């Protein structure tokens, strides 16, 4: 039974976070990085109990959970390394000059204040309680209140305990991190509308993310909601590629489509291609391959029921044919893969076919001409990823379409499959609306810290009162922009 937290207890935790923010504002990047590494240490030592608990609550295999735990530890450490370098404080110093009216100006970034993080169901470690949202918010200098996902409450508590242990070990205020449980939507709504909350991070459905976004924007003082809401992640399979490797491409596509029972936000839900003999070969290969796909248990009953509902709705639309369905006998909550086919005109006029079906479900869209393919590209909503499956010649022949698709996604792939992300600086996990609520930011990689900072400028302040990042001596030894030039040294100013 999941404990439903009261509004009085929420108020207490938010107030603790607000007080902890005053503490965090005065920590340096080095101190926050050290804390983040302590959290990583605490997660790393979580043993078999964590994996067994997560497996029991999510049905995810142990190999996947072991890898995800390592990724989560890696996130805390890599974000800590970036924070320690001062990458996100972005110190800027313009020294007083005779021709400058404002004198000495210095600017850097600080955390925005307490952040609410909503745990995701499909990544119980990496996108949940101790996931990248929590790590990046703390790295920015923001206390975090996690609203645990009800699909894995015991797993969430174990990860919360690891962060709480790091808080105690570091001697930091208790309000740095709080863990809230409950199944009522009112809890989330109350948190988002609380006057002391300054930002929200969410990973989940469009309905949930958009509701939080609207609440936050109707507050007396609006706040940002960084919601990652999924997408159909289309693949444009171009003619020469299909002609050369239709069968191999079918295997790759189906493998990506069914990876993790299709429960990835970068799942390639739509494949768009020109009609012809090569596409026919691709479809035949899909029929052959899908029978080898063994259904597996989905994360929880709610996701399974949603998958079955939306799969049935999409496959029952006019001018839609079922190409193939995994025919292995299934057990409780097991997602059975399906691929359907429709024509370009029907795809463009039917909004149902443009909506994400979260699970192992794909749509093959057949185009009569390259102009139809271009029309689909023009009509597409914002996506997390778009893939161009092509040879170099294909790309040269479709540069106009490729250029257009740059406006439609956060990550544009040339071949390969979109499932999975690399936790590195250059990753972009976030795209134009409705895939996310703010395409300027990523929720994966060290740059995720940028979501939770704001700049503040200091004019003519004595050195002793400036933050460490802006002091003349540069005691943190970080890179700064001084009078327009990169400078990692101390400033030897003349005194009168």
Secondary structure, 3 states (H helix, E strand, C coil): CCCCCCHHHHHHHHHHHHHHHHHHCCCCHHHHHHHHHHHHHHHHCCCHHHHHHHHHHHCCCHHHHHHHHHHHHHHHHHHHHHHHCCCCCCCEEECCCCCCCCCCEEEEEEECCCEEEECCCCCCCCCCCCCHHHHHHHHHCCCEEEECCHHHHHHHHHHHHHHHHHHHHHCCCHHHEEEECCCCHHHHHHHHHCCCCCEEEEECCHHHHHHHHHHHHCCCCCCEEEEECCCCCCEEECHHHHHHHHHHHHHHHHHHHHHHHHCCCCCCCEEEEECCHHHHHHHHHHHHHHCCCCCEECCCHHHHHHHHHHHHHHHCCCCEEEEEECCCCCCCCEECCEEEEEEHHHHHHCHHHHCCCCCCEEEEEEECCHHHHHHHHHHCCCEEEEEEECCHHHHHHCHHHHHHHHHHEEEEEECCCCCCCCCCCCCCCCCCCCCECCCCCCCCCHHHHHHHEEEEEEECCCHHHCCHHHCCCCCCCCCEEECCEEECCCCCCCCC
